[in-house]
Amino acid sequence: MRHSKPFVVLCLAASFGLAGAAQGPGFSKKQWQALYDKGTECLNRKVYDKIAAYFAPNWKHYTPAGKVDETGNDPARLENQFAGMKTILVHFDVLSSEKKGAAILVHTHFIFSLWTQPRHDHKSHHVLNVGLADDTWSKTNGRWLMSATRTLTEKPTMDGKPGSW
């Protein structure tokens, strides 16, 4: 189960990255939601080659505890994390967006419902993570790419039992 948290983080960032890849400041909440929905579709179908392309090379994830994951846009790690999941059902609600200097900050509510591949115990496990996140998009080489995800709150469970990874 130790791979579930990085997987959730990568998926979250990847979906946000897809949403911002071709768009810029000034989008309405409805327009942002439509873009997030497209990213979610790729996530649910495990199309990681398309998702990985939308990470900024220096993408970072900040946990609620203040830890920093500096994965960047490593498609091999993303592919490895997808391999551990049998089923992925993800949903994002865009709460708001705002311009912050040269960047865009998007506030979201997320739900990840994941079923792992059977492991050493020959069982699939249900991982559920619900929370709030802020995503920062920056313009890189003329495209809006996901440069950071800050998870504000999260409630992870595995097989209905609270925990953290």
N, C-alpha and C positions, 0 to 999 in steps of 0.2 A: 504494500500500500504506500510505500514511501515515494512512489512516483506520481501519486495523484495530485498533490499540491502544485508541483511545477507544471503539470499538464493543464490544470485549471488556469494558472497564471498565463501560460502561453496562449491558450485558447482565448482567454479574455482579451489579452492585448492584441492578438491577431484579428479578432472580430472588430475591435475598435479601429485597428489599422485599416481594414478593408473599408470601413465606413468613411474614413477620411482621405483615402488615397487620391481621389480625383476632385475633391470638393474643397472649398475654402470658407473663410469667414462669412457670416451673414445668413447661413442656412437656418430655416425655421426648425422648431422641434419636430414637426411632422416630416420634414425632409431628412433630418438626421435619423429619425426612427426608421424610415424606409431604407436608408443605407445600412443601418445596423442589422435590419432584417435580412438583407442580402448577405452580409457577413455571417450571420447566424446560420443561414442555409448552407453555406460552405462548411461551416464548423460541424453541423449535424451530419453532413455527408462525408466528413473527414477528407476534404479536398485540401490537404495541407500544402501542396505545391503553390496553390493560388494564395493561401493565407500568409505563408512565410514571406512572400514578396512585399507585403505591406508594412513590415517592421522597419523602423529606422535602424541603421547599423548600430547605433548606440542605445537601443531601447533598454530601459530599466524598469523593474517592478519594485515598488515600495510596499512592504507588508504593513498591516496595522501596528505591528510591534516595532516598526522602524528598520527592519532588515531590508537590504537591497540585493536584488538579483539582477546581475548585469549580463543577461543572456544575449542581448543583441538580437540580430535576425538570423540565428543559426537554424536553418531548415532541418539539419540532421537531428538536432535535439527535439524539434517539434515532431518530426516523423517518428522518432523513438517513443515519445510520449503518447502519440496516437495509437501506436502498436499495442499498448497496454489496456486500451479501452475497447470493449465490445460494442457498446451503444452510447451515443452522446446525444442528449437533448438539452439545448441551451436556449435561454430567452433573455433578452435585454429590454429594459424600458428606459428610454432616454428621458431624463427628468428635466434637464436644461443644458444650455451651452452658453459660453461667454468667451469673448476675446480677452486674452491676457498678454498684453504687449504684442509680440510677433507670433504668438501661439494661440491655439484654440483649446479651451478646457471644456470637456463634456462630462456631465454628471449622469451616472447611470445606476440602475438597480439591476442586479444580475441573478439568474438562477441557473445553476449547472446541475444536471441530473445525469450521472454517468454510471455505466455498468462495466466493471473490470472484466478482463479475460480471466478465466479460471487460473488460479495460481497453485502453489504447492499444496494447499488444502483442497484443491479440485473444486472450489466454489467461486462463483462470480459474486462480487460485492457491489452494493449500491452506494455510491458516493453522492451526497447532495451538499451543495454549497450555495448559500444565499447571502447576498450582501449589497453594499454600495461601493462604487468606485468613481474616481476622477481620472480622466484620461487627458493627456496632453498631446496635441498634434503640432508638429512643426514642419515648416516647409524645408524639404531636403531635395536638392537637385531639381527644383521646379515642381515637386509633388508634395502633397500633404501626407506625411507618414506618422505613425504612432511612435512617439519618442519616450513616453513614460505612462505607466499605470500606477496609481496610488489607490490600493484597496483601503477603504476607510473602515468598513465593518464587514465581517463575514461570520457565518454560522455553519461550519462544516460538520457533517455527520457521515458515518459509515454504517450501513445496515441499521439506521435509526439511532445509533449511539453517538452522542456528541464527542468531538475530539478535535485535535489539530494535527497537522502533519509536519 
